[in-house]
Amino acid sequence: RERRSRVDLHLHTTASDGAYTPSELVREAKACGLGCIAITDHDSTNGIDEALAEGERQGVHVIPGIEMSTDIPRAEVHVLGYYLDYKDEEFQRVLQQLRDGRRDRAEKIIAKLAEMGMPLNWDRVLEVAGKGSVGRPHIAQVMVEMGYVASNIEAFASYIGRNAPAYVERYKLTPVEAVSLIRKPKGLP
């Protein structure tokens, strides 16, 4: 008999690159038998209020969290933070800077792809991103829609992944900076 985990501490919503709205994610978690989840969107806490409210309705404990992409030489490290005061103004200011960096990066990637003969519609990329932070998964999805690649995996491997021709670095924190940022609003990195 298959056993299901009762806890998942790394979930994304449409506030970043997840497929479900915060409410849908909580309902899906309950349907899968989870009693506790953490919402850890990339550089965004925009889905937490909705997830907390739906968690109360569904009887699912929702932990406010975050996932921060950080850089080390030749690699990237994702730092998760839990139980933070996600409404802290200074914390939100830094998150906005990181989201602005994602948007700037996406625009530069799209410009590179256009130079390579693969123009993308910026409005369509924003539509795919919805209310979430614009990221490479959204660009990959539009590349698939346009027929430039057969899959998101191909988009990353051939064009927008690290060391690929349309890859663009973006501003990232170091792991130490991310840990410090998460601890300031009383979070647990």
C-alpha positions as CSV (number, residue, x, y, z in Angstrom):
1,R,0.0,0.0,0.0
2,E,1.3,3.4,-1.0
3,R,1.9,5.9,1.9
4,R,1.4,9.6,1.4
5,S,3.4,12.2,3.2
6,R,1.4,14.4,5.4
7,V,3.7,17.4,5.0
8,D,5.2,19.3,2.0
9,L,7.4,22.2,2.9
10,H,8.2,23.4,-0.7
11,L,5.2,24.4,-2.8
12,H,4.8,27.1,-5.4
13,T,1.6,28.9,-6.4
14,T,0.8,31.2,-9.3
15,A,2.4,34.0,-7.2
16,S,5.6,32.7,-8.8
17,D,5.9,29.7,-11.2
18,G,3.3,27.3,-9.8
19,A,0.4,25.9,-11.7
20,Y,-2.3,26.4,-9.0
21,T,-3.7,29.5,-7.3
22,P,-3.0,29.5,-3.6
23,S,-6.6,28.4,-2.9
24,E,-6.4,25.6,-5.5
25,L,-3.1,24.5,-4.1
26,V,-4.4,24.2,-0.6
27,R,-7.4,22.2,-1.8
28,E,-5.2,19.9,-3.8
29,A,-2.9,19.4,-0.8
30,K,-5.9,18.4,1.3
31,A,-7.1,16.0,-1.5
32,C,-3.6,14.4,-1.4
33,G,-3.8,13.9,2.3
34,L,-1.5,16.6,3.4
35,G,-2.1,18.2,6.7
36,C,0.6,20.8,6.6
37,I,2.2,22.7,3.7
38,A,4.5,25.7,3.3
39,I,4.0,28.2,0.5
40,T,7.5,29.0,-0.7
41,D,7.1,31.0,-3.9
42,H,10.2,32.4,-5.6
43,D,10.9,35.9,-4.2
44,S,7.2,36.5,-3.5
45,T,4.8,36.2,-0.6
46,N,1.8,37.4,-2.6
47,G,0.0,34.1,-2.3
48,I,0.3,33.6,1.4
49,D,-2.8,35.5,2.7
50,E,-5.1,33.6,0.3
51,A,-3.5,30.2,1.2
52,L,-3.8,30.9,4.9
53,A,-7.5,31.7,4.6
54,E,-8.1,28.6,2.4
55,G,-6.0,26.5,4.8
56,E,-8.4,27.5,7.7
57,R,-11.4,26.5,5.6
58,Q,-9.9,23.2,4.6
59,G,-8.2,22.3,7.9
60,V,-4.7,22.4,6.3
61,H,-1.9,24.1,8.3
62,V,-0.2,26.6,6.0
63,I,3.3,27.9,6.9
64,P,4.2,31.2,5.4
65,G,7.5,30.8,3.5
66,I,9.7,32.0,0.7
67,E,12.2,30.5,-1.8
68,M,15.2,32.7,-2.6
69,S,17.6,32.0,-5.4
70,T,21.2,32.7,-4.5
71,D,24.5,32.6,-6.3
72,I,27.7,30.9,-5.5
73,P,30.6,30.5,-7.9
74,R,29.5,28.4,-10.9
75,A,26.2,27.4,-9.3
76,E,22.9,28.5,-7.8
77,V,21.6,27.6,-4.3
78,H,17.9,28.0,-3.4
79,V,17.3,29.0,0.2
80,L,14.0,28.3,1.8
81,G,12.6,30.4,4.7
82,Y,9.7,29.5,7.0
83,Y,7.4,31.2,9.6
84,L,8.6,34.7,8.6
85,D,6.7,37.9,9.2
86,Y,6.0,38.2,5.5
87,K,4.4,41.6,5.8
88,D,7.6,43.2,7.1
89,E,8.1,46.4,5.0
90,E,11.9,46.1,4.6
91,F,11.6,42.4,3.6
92,Q,8.9,43.3,1.0
93,R,11.1,46.1,-0.4
94,V,13.9,43.7,-1.1
95,L,11.5,41.1,-2.6
96,Q,10.2,43.8,-4.9
97,Q,13.8,44.5,-6.1
98,L,14.3,40.8,-6.7
99,R,11.1,40.6,-8.7
100,D,12.1,43.7,-10.7
101,G,15.4,41.9,-11.5
102,R,13.4,38.9,-12.8
103,R,11.4,41.1,-15.1
104,D,14.5,42.9,-16.4
105,R,16.1,39.6,-17.0
106,A,13.1,38.2,-18.8
107,E,13.1,41.3,-21.1
108,K,16.8,40.7,-21.9
109,I,16.3,37.0,-22.6
110,I,13.4,37.8,-25.0
111,A,15.6,40.4,-26.8
112,K,18.4,37.7,-27.2
113,L,15.8,35.2,-28.5
114,A,14.6,37.8,-31.0
115,E,18.2,38.3,-32.2
116,M,18.4,34.6,-32.7
117,G,15.2,34.6,-34.9
118,M,12.8,33.6,-32.2
119,P,10.7,36.7,-31.4
120,L,8.3,36.4,-28.5
121,N,5.3,38.6,-27.6
122,W,6.1,40.2,-24.3
123,D,2.4,40.6,-23.5
124,R,1.9,36.9,-24.0
125,V,4.8,36.1,-21.6
126,L,3.2,38.4,-19.0
127,E,-0.2,36.7,-19.6
128,V,1.4,33.3,-18.9
129,A,3.0,34.6,-15.8
130,G,-0.3,35.9,-14.5
131,K,0.0,37.6,-11.2
132,G,3.3,35.9,-10.5
133,S,6.9,37.0,-11.0
134,V,8.0,36.7,-14.6
135,G,10.5,33.9,-15.0
136,R,12.2,31.6,-17.5
137,P,9.5,28.9,-17.2
138,H,7.0,31.4,-18.6
139,I,9.3,32.3,-21.5
140,A,9.8,28.5,-22.1
141,Q,6.1,28.0,-22.2
142,V,5.6,30.7,-24.9
143,M,8.6,29.3,-26.9
144,V,6.7,26.0,-26.9
145,E,3.4,27.7,-28.0
146,M,5.3,29.5,-30.8
147,G,6.7,26.2,-32.0
148,Y,10.3,27.2,-31.5
149,V,10.9,24.2,-29.2
150,A,9.0,21.0,-28.5
151,S,9.1,21.3,-24.7
152,N,10.1,23.4,-21.7
153,I,13.1,21.1,-21.2
154,E,14.3,21.8,-24.7
155,A,13.9,25.5,-24.2
156,F,16.1,25.4,-21.1
157,A,18.7,23.0,-22.5
158,S,19.1,24.7,-25.9
159,Y,18.3,28.4,-25.3
160,I,17.6,29.8,-21.8
161,G,19.3,27.5,-19.3
162,R,22.6,28.3,-17.7
163,N,25.4,28.5,-20.3
164,A,22.8,28.5,-23.1
165,P,23.0,31.2,-25.8
166,A,20.0,33.3,-24.6
167,Y,20.8,32.9,-20.9
168,V,21.0,36.1,-18.9
169,E,22.3,36.4,-15.3
170,R,20.1,38.3,-12.9
171,Y,20.8,40.0,-9.6
172,K,20.9,37.4,-6.9
173,L,21.8,37.4,-3.3
174,T,24.5,35.2,-1.8
175,P,23.3,32.4,0.5
176,V,24.5,34.3,3.5
177,E,22.6,37.4,2.4
178,A,19.4,35.3,1.9
179,V,19.7,33.8,5.3
180,S,20.2,37.2,6.9
181,L,17.2,38.6,5.0
182,I,14.9,35.7,6.1
183,R,16.0,36.1,9.7
184,K,15.3,39.8,9.9
185,P,11.5,39.3,9.8
186,K,11.9,36.4,12.3
187,G,12.0,33.7,9.7
188,L,13.6,30.3,10.0
189,P,16.0,29.7,7.0
